[in-house]
Amino acid sequence: MSRRRVLFLYNETDWAIHNVGRDWASLMAASHDFTLTRFGTHEGLDPDAFDHVVHGYSTLRYSGRLLLRSLLERPAGWLRWHGLAPGRVSAVVQDPSEVFPEAQAWSTAPARLDRLRRFGRLAVTSNEMRAALAARGLDACLVPTRSLLPVRDAGTIGHEPLRVYTRARDYPRKNLALFHAIRRAIAGEVDAFDAWLGGEVLATPDYVARIDHYNCYVCTSWQEGGPLPLADAQHRGCVVLTTRVGQTDDWVVHGENGWFCENETEFVARLRELNADPERLLCMRRAAIERARVPDVARARSGLGAFLP
């Protein structure tokens, strides 16, 4: 069988390309050749050179600025790409916010499905998102996002004060107001309670060293495709406290390596439990590492095989 040629389009040089496009290329290296190109600059390429054209995070349509630039600078290329048959074009919907409103009840709200109907195949990263699309008559392959960080050696962790963090952009769906309310509620009780805001991509050694300063990760989001920073934290031995969003049902075993929490009261109570019991904190950190060691390559490859035959 000849090798399949894939063009993976992305919007920014951030999480979506570093942790999805490149991971997919690595997982499918035996049978597929990936070209990773920024959306809005791809019109200079020949669409006939690819078997699959995949729209990655937030490339489901042109913005007004990108459309104008493409029409002015590459009109022939834009027309050639605009006419591709649906069977040649696929999309991965990494975050529900790409088609659903940023609201707590997003899964039951009206969706912008016109963005998706032109694609021959769809992929999603979580069971939650697949169910939301299925309820609207759209089938999608499940290709879970994977943390690419090395799993920490459990022998390097010991008893230490509770140090908490989150990593997020300040979008409504991240619900950072809840994070800040939790921090105020336990002010002075824990050793650290920090929020890393923004989309900075750090070199892996720097990123690992920064995570290893903490031992607990908190996610307060309404809406997530991952969140990948939570999986990264788990790989480095952090207990995770999170709302039930995105892929958290794959990563969190309630009461063993973390907890699902629904409100400020529950988050605060669980954090106080950990703070009062260093031995439990240590045991749950080791359980986080053990969960992170569960192989996920075969599952991701299986989903990709269905999405990019």
Phi and psi in degrees as a GROMACS rama.xvg file:
@    title "Ramachandran Plot"
@    xaxis  label "Phi"
@    yaxis  label "Psi"
@TYPE xy
-69.4802  154.158  SER-2
-68.642  142.978  ARG-3
-90.9215  142.245  ARG-4
-108.516  124.818  ARG-5
-122.198  129.642  VAL-6
-103.52  117.778  LEU-7
-106.667  115.864  PHE-8
-95.7665  136.505  LEU-9
-133.829  166.945  TYR-10
-101.138  -45.7773  ASN-11
-131.836  158.821  GLU-12
-83.6967  65.8567  THR-13
-130.441  -145.789  ASP-14
-53.191  -43.826  TRP-15
-60.716  -38.4913  ALA-16
-86.9411  -37.6799  ILE-17
-71.0215  -33.0372  HIS-18
-116.277  0.041605  ASN-19
-124.599  -64.8473  VAL-20
-54.8344  -48.2979  GLY-21
-69.725  -35.2596  ARG-22
-65.5825  -43.1234  ASP-23
-60.0242  -43.9732  TRP-24
-60.0604  -39.9736  ALA-25
-68.1812  -44.7385  SER-26
-64.5369  -30.9998  LEU-27
-105.344  16.2256  MET-28
-60.7053  -25.6145  ALA-29
-72.4603  -21.9401  ALA-30
-133.021  -13.5048  SER-31
-130.166  141.397  HIS-32
-105.885  119.549  ASP-33
-99.4203  137.698  PHE-34
-116.807  121.076  THR-35
-103.739  118.628  LEU-36
-135.873  142.304  THR-37
-72.6236  132.308  ARG-38
-61.1256  140.12  PHE-39
93.0982  -8.48617  GLY-40
-118.131  -0.614592  THR-41
-80.2672  -10.0893  HIS-42
-65.0317  -17.7566  GLU-43
-77.5954  -10.0191  GLY-44
-87.1192  162.456  LEU-45
-92.681  115.023  ASP-46
-61.984  -24.546  PRO-47
-72.9816  -7.39301  ASP-48
-82.1596  -1.86886  ALA-49
-128.422  141.133  PHE-50
-82.5433  -33.2979  ASP-51
-132.409  135.586  HIS-52
-116.104  114.953  VAL-53
-109.034  122.963  VAL-54
-86.8504  116.698  HIS-55
-87.6986  -160.17  GLY-56
-53.1909  125.929  TYR-57
56.9481  32.3919  SER-58
-116.301  28.6822  THR-59
-74.5562  -17.2445  LEU-60
-160.153  162.727  ARG-61
-77.3538  138.811  TYR-62
-75.1405  164.034  SER-63
-57.6521  -39.3244  GLY-64
-65.8077  -45.9469  ARG-65
-66.3112  -40.1713  LEU-66
-62.2719  -46.2697  LEU-67
-61.7777  -43.8007  LEU-68
-63.6358  -42.8478  ARG-69
-64.7305  -41.9866  SER-70
-66.7766  -35.5555  LEU-71
-77.1546  -40.0676  LEU-72
-94.6561  -31.8022  GLU-73
-138.157  56.5721  ARG-74
-59.4552  -42.2961  PRO-75
-66.1819  -41.1388  ALA-76
-64.7005  -40.7331  GLY-77
-62.0494  -44.1216  TRP-78
-63.9413  -38.8106  LEU-79
-64.9906  -41.9561  ARG-80
-75.0624  -32.3003  TRP-81
-65.1912  -24.4209  HIS-82
-94.6773  11.81  GLY-83
-63.4923  140.415  LEU-84
-66.796  145.106  ALA-85
-54.6586  -34.3079  PRO-86
-64.4375  -17.9246  GLY-87
-90.8183  -14.3834  ARG-88
-117.168  130.729  VAL-89
-128.306  168  SER-90
-144.316  142.498  ALA-91
-108.039  121.598  VAL-92
-95.2312  95.6648  VAL-93
-80.3625  -28.658  GLN-94
-131.889  133.116  ASP-95
-55.2752  -26.4023  PRO-96
-63.4225  -13.4065  SER-97
-68.7075  -26.3627  GLU-98
-132.563  -14.0607  VAL-99
-112.163  156.224  PHE-100
-69.0489  156.098  PRO-101
-83.5937  88.1441  GLU-102
-150.209  154.822  ALA-103
-60.5224  -36.046  GLN-104
-96.5765  38.0241  ALA-105
-59.7626  -36.2458  TRP-106
-68.4566  -16.7289  SER-107
-108.433  4.09356  THR-108
-88.7543  160.758  ALA-109
-59.2763  139.908  PRO-110
-115.08  155.642  ALA-111
-87.3193  70.4373  ARG-112
-73.1944  -15.4659  LEU-113
-59.6782  -26.8277  ASP-114
-69.0179  -22.1652  ARG-115
-103.025  -24.588  LEU-116
-68.8933  -17.4187  ARG-117
-82.9979  -5.48566  ARG-118
-93.5586  139.406  PHE-119
-71.2293  -33.419  GLY-120
-138.161  149.246  ARG-121
-124.726  145.121  LEU-122
-127.34  148.874  ALA-123
-133.247  166.941  VAL-124
-104.918  -6.24983  THR-125
-140.796  154.13  SER-126
-60.9139  -35.6767  ASN-127
-59.6668  -47.4532  GLU-128
-71.1537  -37.3677  MET-129
-62.5905  -40.21  ARG-130
-65.8292  -39.0353  ALA-131
-64.3124  -39.5489  ALA-132
-73.4816  -38.6858  LEU-133
-60.6477  -35.6765  ALA-134
-64.503  -17.0393  ALA-135
-109.604  14.6448  ARG-136
83.53  15.5034  GLY-137
-111.621  125.339  LEU-138
-90.6321  142.896  ASP-139
-143.096  144.012  ALA-140
-78.8123  143.088  CYS-141
-96.8523  116.949  LEU-142
-124.888  94.4403  VAL-143
-63.9877  141.358  PRO-144
-74.658  142.707  THR-145
-119.776  142.154  ARG-146
-71.9569  134.406  SER-147
-101.26  6.77331  LEU-148
-77.7649  149.592  LEU-149
-64.7608  144.108  PRO-150
-78.2349  131.515  VAL-151
-67.8996  145.836  ARG-152
-72.5351  120.458  ASP-153
-60.9934  -23.8225  ALA-154
-70.0514  -10.5212  GLY-155
-91.5602  -2.21593  THR-156
-109.809  152.107  ILE-157
-150.801  -166.355  GLY-158
-68.5969  133.657  HIS-159
-159.464  162.301  GLU-160
-63.8689  154.283  PRO-161
-69.4646  125.906  LEU-162
-130.587  120.415  ARG-163
-114.754  145.414  VAL-164
-152.66  166.385  TYR-165
-137.309  161.423  THR-166
-133.004  125.976  ARG-167
-166.053  157.585  ALA-168
-86.6988  153.799  ARG-169
-84.4218  69.2145  ASP-170
-103.484  154.353  TYR-171
-54.128  -39.4145  PRO-172
-64.839  -19.1038  ARG-173
-78.7427  -16.2117  LYS-174
52.6422  48.175  ASN-175
-68.618  -17.4139  LEU-176
-58.8834  -38.065  ALA-177
-67.317  -42.2021  LEU-178
-57.5593  -46.1851  PHE-179
-67.1175  -33.7076  HIS-180
-65.94  -40.0193  ALA-181
-63.5079  -43.0424  ILE-182
-61.5903  -42.0362  ARG-183
-63.8374  -36.8581  ARG-184
-66.3397  -30.3718  ALA-185
-115.673  24.6716  ILE-186
-54.3506  129.969  ALA-187
84.7005  -7.2688  GLY-188
-91.7357  -26.547  GLU-189
-118.39  163.521  VAL-190
-72.3835  -32.5183  ASP-191
-155.857  147.568  ALA-192
-151.745  89.2694  PHE-193
-118.492  152.578  ASP-194
-120.635  121.371  ALA-195
-92.6493  112.864  TRP-196
-105.954  142.085  LEU-197
111.516  175.553  GLY-198
-112.176  26.4466  GLY-199
-57.4652  134.936  GLU-200
-103.192  114.275  VAL-201
-96.0405  152.288  LEU-202
-60.0327  144.228  ALA-203
-52.7384  -46.4867  THR-204
-60.7776  -38.7846  PRO-205
-68.6723  -40.0055  ASP-206
-64.6885  -45.909  TYR-207
-60.8855  -45.7712  VAL-208
-61.385  -36.4033  ALA-209
-69.866  -44.281  ARG-210
-61.898  -39.8809  ILE-211
-67.0348  -6.48108  ASP-212
-74.6646  -16.6913  HIS-213
-114.404  170.584  TYR-214
-139.693  7.76121  ASN-215
-149.249  134.516  CYS-216
-117.404  136.68  TYR-217
-119.487  129.585  VAL-218
-120.795  124.435  CYS-219
-113.635  15.2357  THR-220
-66.2779  153.623  SER-221
-84.7565  -28.8515  TRP-222
-148.933  126.781  GLN-223
-150.95  152.412  GLU-224
-92.8709  -24.3456  GLY-225
-117.096  -95.9111  GLY-226
-82.2155  132.088  PRO-227
-59.852  -38.306  LEU-228
-58.1088  -29.0611  PRO-229
-66.1737  -44.763  LEU-230
-64.2748  -38.5256  ALA-231
-60.8036  -43.9134  ASP-232
-62.2459  -41.0015  ALA-233
-63.0649  -39.7905  GLN-234
-61.0189  -25.3958  HIS-235
-101.285  15.1591  ARG-236
84.1887  30.4833  GLY-237
-97.2893  136.39  CYS-238
-68.8612  142.087  VAL-239
-118.606  132.647  VAL-240
-115.654  124.691  LEU-241
-152.122  154.189  THR-242
-71.3525  165.943  THR-243
-85.5161  92.1595  ARG-244
-137.988  158.7  VAL-245
49.3904  -127.883  GLY-246
-93.5674  11.2773  GLN-247
-63.1141  -25.608  THR-248
-67.0531  -20.8452  ASP-249
-81.1007  -28.7254  ASP-250
-104.522  -28.8264  TRP-251
-105.037  125.765  VAL-252
-105.018  107.197  VAL-253
-55.2642  123.07  HIS-254
88.0088  -8.50962  GLY-255
-107.85  -55.463  GLU-256
-116.988  4.91069  ASN-257
171.711  -169.754  GLY-258
-141.198  148.257  TRP-259
-90.7242  130.574  PHE-260
-127.906  144.039  CYS-261
-105.905  -18.9012  GLU-262
-155.608  175.73  ASN-263
-57.3091  -42.2699  GLU-264
-59.1271  -44.1848  THR-265
-69.0156  -42.4554  GLU-266
-59.6673  -47.9442  PHE-267
-63.2044  -41.6595  VAL-268
-62.8558  -44.0959  ALA-269
-66.99  -39.5947  ARG-270
-64.392  -38.1912  LEU-271
-68.0161  -35.4915  ARG-272
-58.6825  -48.3224  GLU-273
-64.9066  -40.718  LEU-274
-65.5458  -32.3573  ASN-275
-84.1108  -11.2067  ALA-276
-135.25  83.5938  ASP-277
-57.1424  -32.2985  PRO-278
-67.7851  -39.7193  GLU-279
-67.4194  -40.6485  ARG-280
-57.1821  -44.8766  LEU-281
-64.8867  -44.4544  LEU-282
-62.8092  -41.5178  CYS-283
-70.7696  -32.1177  MET-284
-65.0619  -42.5018  ARG-285
-64.2607  -36.3823  ARG-286
-66.4115  -34.9364  ALA-287
-62.0937  -42.4927  ALA-288
-64.4695  -42.4049  ILE-289
-62.6681  -40.2818  GLU-290
-65.6192  -38.2046  ARG-291
-65.7381  -22.2332  ALA-292
-80.6438  -10.7991  ARG-293
-63.514  125.168  VAL-294
-60.7757  137.66  PRO-295
-127.722  2.47068  ASP-296
-65.5058  -46.6925  VAL-297
-62.2014  -40.4514  ALA-298
-65.794  -43.1186  ARG-299
-66.0732  -42.3307  ALA-300
-64.0381  -37.4829  ARG-301
-62.6101  -45.2274  SER-302
-63.244  -39.8889  GLY-303
-67.0118  -36.0059  LEU-304
-61.822  -35.3123  GLY-305
-75.1616  -34.4405  ALA-306
-78.8612  -36.1837  PHE-307
-124.748  65.3149  LEU-308
